[in-house]
Amino acid sequence: MNALAEVRALYQAGRYAEAEAGARSVAAAQERPHDEPYAPMALGMAALSVSALGRNTEALALYDALLPDFDKVFGPEHTMTLKLRTDRAQALNLLGRHEECKAECTEVMHLAMSNRTPETPYVLVAALNSQIAALSALGDYRAVEELTRDFLSAYNRTDQFTLIVQLSLTTSLNAQGRHEEALAEAERADEIHRALPPEHRGPETGAADLATATALHGLGRDAEARPLAASVHDACLTAFGPADIRTTQAEALLTRIDGN
Protein backbone atom coordinates (compact mmCIF):
# COMPACT_ATOMS: atom_id res chain seq x y z
CA MET A 1 0.00 0.00 0.00
CA ASN A 2 1.44 3.39 -0.99
CA ALA A 3 1.50 6.36 1.35
CA LEU A 4 -1.58 8.06 -0.08
CA ALA A 5 -3.59 4.82 0.06
CA GLU A 6 -2.62 4.52 3.72
CA VAL A 7 -3.96 8.04 4.31
CA ARG A 8 -7.25 7.13 2.61
CA ALA A 9 -7.53 4.03 4.79
CA LEU A 10 -7.04 6.14 7.92
CA TYR A 11 -9.72 8.56 6.76
CA GLN A 12 -12.18 5.80 5.95
CA ALA A 13 -11.57 4.30 9.40
CA GLY A 14 -12.53 7.61 11.00
CA ARG A 15 -8.98 8.31 12.21
CA TYR A 16 -9.10 11.88 10.93
CA ALA A 17 -6.27 13.44 12.94
CA GLU A 18 -3.90 10.71 11.80
CA ALA A 19 -5.16 11.04 8.22
CA GLU A 20 -4.53 14.79 8.26
CA ALA A 21 -1.01 14.38 9.62
CA GLY A 22 -0.25 11.63 7.12
CA ALA A 23 -1.60 13.61 4.17
CA ARG A 24 0.42 16.69 5.06
CA SER A 25 3.52 14.52 5.43
CA VAL A 26 2.96 12.97 2.00
CA ALA A 27 2.50 16.41 0.42
CA ALA A 28 5.59 17.85 2.13
CA ALA A 29 7.75 15.00 0.80
CA GLN A 30 7.06 15.95 -2.81
CA GLU A 31 9.70 18.05 -4.54
CA ARG A 32 7.33 19.88 -6.89
CA PRO A 33 3.99 20.15 -5.05
CA HIS A 34 2.37 22.48 -7.59
CA ASP A 35 3.30 20.57 -10.75
CA GLU A 36 2.85 16.90 -9.84
CA PRO A 37 -0.50 15.31 -8.95
CA TYR A 38 0.60 13.46 -5.82
CA ALA A 39 0.95 16.49 -3.53
CA PRO A 40 -2.35 18.17 -4.49
CA MET A 41 -4.16 14.86 -4.05
CA ALA A 42 -2.59 14.45 -0.60
CA LEU A 43 -3.56 17.99 0.39
CA GLY A 44 -7.10 17.28 -0.80
CA MET A 45 -7.18 14.38 1.66
CA ALA A 46 -5.82 16.72 4.34
CA ALA A 47 -8.68 19.14 3.65
CA LEU A 48 -11.24 16.33 3.93
CA SER A 49 -9.74 15.30 7.26
CA VAL A 50 -9.67 18.88 8.55
CA SER A 51 -13.36 19.22 7.68
CA ALA A 52 -14.19 15.91 9.37
CA LEU A 53 -12.48 17.28 12.49
CA GLY A 54 -14.85 20.26 12.45
CA ARG A 55 -12.35 22.90 11.26
CA ASN A 56 -14.45 23.94 8.30
CA THR A 57 -13.12 27.47 7.82
CA GLU A 58 -9.63 26.02 7.57
CA ALA A 59 -10.86 23.29 5.22
CA LEU A 60 -12.47 25.84 2.89
CA ALA A 61 -9.24 27.85 2.79
CA LEU A 62 -7.36 24.68 1.85
CA TYR A 63 -9.81 23.89 -0.94
CA ASP A 64 -9.61 27.46 -2.29
CA ALA A 65 -5.80 27.28 -2.31
CA LEU A 66 -5.83 23.88 -4.02
CA LEU A 67 -8.26 24.63 -6.84
CA PRO A 68 -5.70 26.47 -9.04
CA ASP A 69 -3.30 23.54 -8.63
CA PHE A 70 -6.00 21.02 -9.57
CA ASP A 71 -6.97 23.15 -12.58
CA LYS A 72 -3.32 23.23 -13.68
CA VAL A 73 -2.43 19.60 -13.04
CA PHE A 74 -5.69 17.87 -14.04
CA GLY A 75 -7.76 20.47 -15.90
CA PRO A 76 -10.95 22.29 -14.80
CA GLU A 77 -13.33 19.58 -16.07
CA HIS A 78 -11.35 16.57 -14.86
CA THR A 79 -13.02 14.23 -12.38
CA MET A 80 -10.40 14.99 -9.72
CA THR A 81 -11.04 18.74 -9.98
CA LEU A 82 -14.81 18.32 -9.92
CA LYS A 83 -14.55 16.01 -6.91
CA LEU A 84 -12.52 18.65 -5.08
CA ARG A 85 -15.24 21.17 -5.86
CA THR A 86 -17.90 18.90 -4.39
CA ASP A 87 -15.80 18.58 -1.23
CA ARG A 88 -15.50 22.38 -1.18
CA ALA A 89 -19.28 22.66 -1.57
CA GLN A 90 -19.75 20.50 1.50
CA ALA A 91 -17.44 22.80 3.47
CA LEU A 92 -19.55 25.77 2.33
CA ASN A 93 -22.61 23.94 3.58
CA LEU A 94 -21.07 23.25 6.97
CA LEU A 95 -20.26 26.95 7.26
CA GLY A 96 -23.89 27.88 6.64
CA ARG A 97 -23.29 29.16 3.10
CA HIS A 98 -26.06 27.02 1.63
CA GLU A 99 -26.99 29.07 -1.43
CA GLU A 100 -23.32 29.13 -2.50
CA CYS A 101 -23.22 25.36 -2.02
CA LYS A 102 -26.28 24.88 -4.24
CA ALA A 103 -24.78 27.05 -6.99
CA GLU A 104 -21.45 25.21 -6.84
CA CYS A 105 -23.15 21.82 -7.06
CA THR A 106 -25.28 22.90 -10.01
CA GLU A 107 -22.17 24.03 -11.92
CA VAL A 108 -20.26 20.85 -11.06
CA MET A 109 -23.12 18.65 -12.27
CA HIS A 110 -23.33 20.63 -15.52
CA LEU A 111 -19.59 20.22 -16.16
CA ALA A 112 -19.69 16.51 -15.27
CA MET A 113 -22.59 15.83 -17.65
CA SER A 114 -20.88 17.67 -20.52
CA ASN A 115 -17.70 15.60 -20.20
CA ARG A 116 -18.79 12.12 -19.21
CA THR A 117 -16.23 9.58 -18.01
CA PRO A 118 -16.56 6.28 -16.10
CA GLU A 119 -16.18 8.33 -12.90
CA THR A 120 -18.97 10.80 -13.78
CA PRO A 121 -21.66 9.01 -11.72
CA TYR A 122 -19.53 9.36 -8.58
CA VAL A 123 -19.06 13.09 -9.14
CA LEU A 124 -22.77 13.53 -9.76
CA VAL A 125 -23.66 11.64 -6.60
CA ALA A 126 -21.19 13.65 -4.51
CA ALA A 127 -22.63 16.91 -5.88
CA LEU A 128 -26.16 15.65 -5.30
CA ASN A 129 -25.31 14.80 -1.71
CA SER A 130 -24.10 18.34 -1.03
CA GLN A 131 -27.12 19.82 -2.79
CA ILE A 132 -29.42 17.70 -0.64
CA ALA A 133 -27.60 18.88 2.47
CA ALA A 134 -28.01 22.51 1.38
CA LEU A 135 -31.74 22.06 0.71
CA SER A 136 -32.16 20.37 4.10
CA ALA A 137 -30.41 23.24 5.85
CA LEU A 138 -32.73 25.67 4.03
CA GLY A 139 -35.74 23.67 5.23
CA ASP A 140 -36.92 22.56 1.78
CA TYR A 141 -37.59 18.97 2.83
CA ARG A 142 -40.10 18.23 0.08
CA ALA A 143 -37.41 18.98 -2.50
CA VAL A 144 -35.02 16.74 -0.57
CA GLU A 145 -37.55 13.92 -0.57
CA GLU A 146 -38.09 14.25 -4.33
CA LEU A 147 -34.36 14.29 -5.10
CA THR A 148 -33.56 11.35 -2.84
CA ARG A 149 -36.41 9.17 -4.07
CA ASP A 150 -35.46 9.86 -7.70
CA PHE A 151 -31.86 8.91 -6.96
CA LEU A 152 -32.68 5.75 -5.03
CA SER A 153 -35.01 4.52 -7.76
CA ALA A 154 -32.28 4.94 -10.39
CA TYR A 155 -29.10 4.05 -8.49
CA ASN A 156 -29.39 0.38 -7.58
CA ARG A 157 -26.23 -0.15 -5.53
CA THR A 158 -25.36 -0.86 -1.92
CA ASP A 159 -22.58 1.61 -1.23
CA GLN A 160 -21.70 4.70 0.80
CA PHE A 161 -23.44 7.02 -1.64
CA THR A 162 -26.69 5.09 -1.37
CA LEU A 163 -26.42 5.15 2.41
CA ILE A 164 -25.92 8.91 2.54
CA VAL A 165 -28.91 9.54 0.27
CA GLN A 166 -31.03 7.04 2.19
CA LEU A 167 -30.21 8.87 5.43
CA SER A 168 -31.14 12.18 3.78
CA LEU A 169 -34.53 10.74 2.81
CA THR A 170 -35.08 9.61 6.40
CA THR A 171 -34.17 13.05 7.73
CA SER A 172 -36.56 14.75 5.32
CA LEU A 173 -39.42 12.49 6.38
CA ASN A 174 -38.75 13.08 10.07
CA ALA A 175 -38.64 16.83 9.42
CA GLN A 176 -42.05 16.60 7.71
CA GLY A 177 -43.50 14.76 10.73
CA ARG A 178 -43.90 11.52 8.77
CA HIS A 179 -42.28 9.39 11.45
CA GLU A 180 -43.70 5.99 10.53
CA GLU A 181 -42.27 6.34 7.03
CA ALA A 182 -39.02 7.67 8.48
CA LEU A 183 -38.74 4.64 10.75
CA ALA A 184 -39.05 2.26 7.81
CA GLU A 185 -36.45 4.19 5.77
CA ALA A 186 -34.10 4.30 8.78
CA GLU A 187 -34.27 0.51 8.95
CA ARG A 188 -33.23 0.37 5.28
CA ALA A 189 -30.35 2.74 6.03
CA ASP A 190 -29.21 0.49 8.85
CA GLU A 191 -29.27 -2.53 6.53
CA ILE A 192 -27.13 -0.69 3.98
CA HIS A 193 -24.70 0.43 6.69
CA ARG A 194 -24.30 -3.10 8.01
CA ALA A 195 -23.70 -4.42 4.48
CA LEU A 196 -20.76 -2.08 3.87
CA PRO A 197 -17.19 -3.30 4.38
CA PRO A 198 -16.09 -2.50 7.97
CA GLU A 199 -13.54 0.06 6.76
CA HIS A 200 -16.30 2.06 5.04
CA ARG A 201 -18.73 2.27 7.96
CA GLY A 202 -16.87 4.78 10.12
CA PRO A 203 -18.04 8.11 8.60
CA GLU A 204 -21.72 7.22 9.17
CA THR A 205 -21.29 5.86 12.71
CA GLY A 206 -24.57 6.30 14.58
CA ALA A 207 -26.42 7.97 11.68
CA ALA A 208 -29.07 5.29 11.09
CA ASP A 209 -29.66 4.83 14.82
CA LEU A 210 -30.03 8.60 15.27
CA ALA A 211 -32.65 8.67 12.51
CA THR A 212 -34.44 5.74 14.16
CA ALA A 213 -34.36 7.40 17.59
CA THR A 214 -35.70 10.64 16.09
CA ALA A 215 -38.58 8.76 14.46
CA LEU A 216 -39.36 6.87 17.66
CA HIS A 217 -39.43 10.13 19.63
CA GLY A 218 -41.76 11.63 17.03
CA LEU A 219 -44.07 8.66 17.53
CA GLY A 220 -44.05 9.13 21.30
CA ARG A 221 -42.01 5.98 21.91
CA ASP A 222 -39.47 7.65 24.18
CA ALA A 223 -38.78 4.52 26.23
CA GLU A 224 -37.23 3.06 23.05
CA ALA A 225 -35.83 6.32 21.71
CA ARG A 226 -33.83 7.43 24.74
CA PRO A 227 -31.40 4.50 25.16
CA LEU A 228 -30.80 4.48 21.41
CA ALA A 229 -30.10 8.23 21.36
CA ALA A 230 -27.77 7.87 24.35
CA SER A 231 -25.90 5.07 22.59
CA VAL A 232 -25.54 7.22 19.46
CA HIS A 233 -24.25 10.14 21.53
CA ASP A 234 -21.62 7.97 23.22
CA ALA A 235 -20.52 6.39 19.93
CA CYS A 236 -20.23 9.73 18.12
CA LEU A 237 -18.50 11.37 21.06
CA THR A 238 -15.87 8.65 20.93
CA ALA A 239 -15.56 8.59 17.15
CA PHE A 240 -15.83 12.27 16.29
CA GLY A 241 -15.66 14.38 19.45
CA PRO A 242 -18.10 16.76 21.16
CA ALA A 243 -18.24 19.37 18.36
CA ASP A 244 -19.28 16.98 15.60
CA ILE A 245 -22.73 17.68 14.19
CA ARG A 246 -24.01 14.15 14.82
CA THR A 247 -22.81 14.25 18.43
CA THR A 248 -24.62 17.55 18.99
CA GLN A 249 -27.75 16.28 17.22
CA ALA A 250 -27.87 13.24 19.50
CA GLU A 251 -27.39 15.49 22.53
CA ALA A 252 -30.21 17.77 21.34
CA LEU A 253 -32.50 14.78 20.86
CA LEU A 254 -31.77 13.58 24.38
CA THR A 255 -32.66 17.05 25.68
CA ARG A 256 -35.97 16.99 23.80
CA ILE A 257 -36.78 13.51 25.09
CA ASP A 258 -35.98 14.43 28.69
CA GLY A 259 -38.05 17.61 28.38
CA ASN A 260 -41.25 15.69 27.70
C-alpha positions in Angstrom: 0.0 0.0 0.0 1.4 3.4 -1.0 1.5 6.4 1.3 -1.6 8.1 -0.1 -3.6 4.8 0.1 -2.6 4.5 3.7 -4.0 8.0 4.3 -7.2 7.1 2.6 -7.5 4.0 4.8 -7.0 6.1 7.9 -9.7 8.6 6.8 -12.2 5.8 6.0 -11.6 4.3 9.4 -12.5 7.6 11.0 -9.0 8.3 12.2 -9.1 11.9 10.9 -6.3 13.4 12.9 -3.9 10.7 11.8 -5.2 11.0 8.2 -4.5 14.8 8.3 -1.0 14.4 9.6 -0.2 11.6 7.1 -1.6 13.6 4.2 0.4 16.7 5.1 3.5 14.5 5.4 3.0 13.0 2.0 2.5 16.4 0.4 5.6 17.8 2.1 7.7 15.0 0.8 7.1 16.0 -2.8 9.7 18.0 -4.5 7.3 19.9 -6.9 4.0 20.2 -5.1 2.4 22.5 -7.6 3.3 20.6 -10.8 2.8 16.9 -9.8 -0.5 15.3 -9.0 0.6 13.5 -5.8 1.0 16.5 -3.5 -2.3 18.2 -4.5 -4.2 14.9 -4.0 -2.6 14.5 -0.6 -3.6 18.0 0.4 -7.1 17.3 -0.8 -7.2 14.4 1.7 -5.8 16.7 4.3 -8.7 19.1 3.7 -11.2 16.3 3.9 -9.7 15.3 7.3 -9.7 18.9 8.5 -13.4 19.2 7.7 -14.2 15.9 9.4 -12.5 17.3 12.5 -14.9 20.3 12.5 -12.4 22.9 11.3 -14.5 23.9 8.3 -13.1 27.5 7.8 -9.6 26.0 7.6 -10.9 23.3 5.2 -12.5 25.8 2.9 -9.2 27.9 2.8 -7.4 24.7 1.8 -9.8 23.9 -0.9 -9.6 27.5 -2.3 -5.8 27.3 -2.3 -5.8 23.9 -4.0 -8.3 24.6 -6.8 -5.7 26.5 -9.0 -3.3 23.5 -8.6 -6.0 21.0 -9.6 -7.0 23.1 -12.6 -3.3 23.2 -13.7 -2.4 19.6 -13.0 -5.7 17.9 -14.0 -7.8 20.5 -15.9 -11.0 22.3 -14.8 -13.3 19.6 -16.1 -11.4 16.6 -14.9 -13.0 14.2 -12.4 -10.4 15.0 -9.7 -11.0 18.7 -10.0 -14.8 18.3 -9.9 -14.6 16.0 -6.9 -12.5 18.6 -5.1 -15.2 21.2 -5.9 -17.9 18.9 -4.4 -15.8 18.6 -1.2 -15.5 22.4 -1.2 -19.3 22.7 -1.6 -19.7 20.5 1.5 -17.4 22.8 3.5 -19.6 25.8 2.3 -22.6 23.9 3.6 -21.1 23.2 7.0 -20.3 27.0 7.3 -23.9 27.9 6.6 -23.3 29.2 3.1 -26.1 27.0 1.6 -27.0 29.1 -1.4 -23.3 29.1 -2.5 -23.2 25.4 -2.0 -26.3 24.9 -4.2 -24.8 27.1 -7.0 -21.5 25.2 -6.8 -23.1 21.8 -7.1 -25.3 22.9 -10.0 -22.2 24.0 -11.9 -20.3 20.8 -11.1 -23.1 18.6 -12.3 -23.3 20.6 -15.5 -19.6 20.2 -16.2 -19.7 16.5 -15.3 -22.6 15.8 -17.6 -20.9 17.7 -20.5 -17.7 15.6 -20.2 -18.8 12.1 -19.2 -16.2 9.6 -18.0 -16.6 6.3 -16.1 -16.2 8.3 -12.9 -19.0 10.8 -13.8 -21.7 9.0 -11.7 -19.5 9.4 -8.6 -19.1 13.1 -9.1 -22.8 13.5 -9.8 -23.7 11.6 -6.6 -21.2 13.7 -4.5 -22.6 16.9 -5.9 -26.2 15.6 -5.3 -25.3 14.8 -1.7 -24.1 18.3 -1.0 -27.1 19.8 -2.8 -29.4 17.7 -0.6 -27.6 18.9 2.5 -28.0 22.5 1.4 -31.7 22.1 0.7 -32.2 20.4 4.1 -30.4 23.2 5.8 -32.7 25.7 4.0 -35.7 23.7 5.2 -36.9 22.6 1.8 -37.6 19.0 2.8 -40.1 18.2 0.1 -37.4 19.0 -2.5 -35.0 16.7 -0.6 -37.5 13.9 -0.6 -38.1 14.2 -4.3 -34.4 14.3 -5.1 -33.6 11.3 -2.8 -36.4 9.2 -4.1 -35.5 9.9 -7.7 -31.9 8.9 -7.0 -32.7 5.7 -5.0 -35.0 4.5 -7.8 -32.3 4.9 -10.4 -29.1 4.1 -8.5 -29.4 0.4 -7.6 -26.2 -0.2 -5.5 -25.4 -0.9 -1.9 -22.6 1.6 -1.2 -21.7 4.7 0.8 -23.4 7.0 -1.6 -26.7 5.1 -1.4 -26.4 5.1 2.4 -25.9 8.9 2.5 -28.9 9.5 0.3 -31.0 7.0 2.2 -30.2 8.9 5.4 -31.1 12.2 3.8 -34.5 10.7 2.8 -35.1 9.6 6.4 -34.2 13.0 7.7 -36.6 14.7 5.3 -39.4 12.5 6.4 -38.7 13.1 10.1 -38.6 16.8 9.4 -42.1 16.6 7.7 -43.5 14.8 10.7 -43.9 11.5 8.8 -42.3 9.4 11.4 -43.7 6.0 10.5 -42.3 6.3 7.0 -39.0 7.7 8.5 -38.7 4.6 10.8 -39.0 2.3 7.8 -36.5 4.2 5.8 -34.1 4.3 8.8 -34.3 0.5 8.9 -33.2 0.4 5.3 -30.3 2.7 6.0 -29.2 0.5 8.9 -29.3 -2.5 6.5 -27.1 -0.7 4.0 -24.7 0.4 6.7 -24.3 -3.1 8.0 -23.7 -4.4 4.5 -20.8 -2.1 3.9 -17.2 -3.3 4.4 -16.1 -2.5 8.0 -13.5 0.1 6.8 -16.3 2.1 5.0 -18.7 2.3 8.0 -16.9 4.8 10.1 -18.0 8.1 8.6 -21.7 7.2 9.2 -21.3 5.9 12.7 -24.6 6.3 14.6 -26.4 8.0 11.7 -29.1 5.3 11.1 -29.7 4.8 14.8 -30.0 8.6 15.3 -32.6 8.7 12.5 -34.4 5.7 14.2 -34.4 7.4 17.6 -35.7 10.6 16.1 -38.6 8.8 14.5 -39.4 6.9 17.7 -39.4 10.1 19.6 -41.8 11.6 17.0 -44.1 8.7 17.5 -44.1 9.1 21.3 -42.0 6.0 21.9 -39.5 7.6 24.2 -38.8 4.5 26.2 -37.2 3.1 23.1 -35.8 6.3 21.7 -33.8 7.4 24.7 -31.4 4.5 25.2 -30.8 4.5 21.4 -30.1 8.2 21.4 -27.8 7.9 24.4 -25.9 5.1 22.6 -25.5 7.2 19.5 -24.3 10.1 21.5 -21.6 8.0 23.2 -20.5 6.4 19.9 -20.2 9.7 18.1 -18.5 11.4 21.1 -15.9 8.6 20.9 -15.6 8.6 17.2 -15.8 12.3 16.3 -15.7 14.4 19.4 -18.1 16.8 21.2 -18.2 19.4 18.4 -19.3 17.0 15.6 -22.7 17.7 14.2 -24.0 14.2 14.8 -22.8 14.3 18.4 -24.6 17.5 19.0 -27.7 16.3 17.2 -27.9 13.2 19.5 -27.4 15.5 22.5 -30.2 17.8 21.3 -32.5 14.8 20.9 -31.8 13.6 24.4 -32.7 17.1 25.7 -36.0 17.0 23.8 -36.8 13.5 25.1 -36.0 14.4 28.7 -38.1 17.6 28.4 -41.3 15.7 27.7 
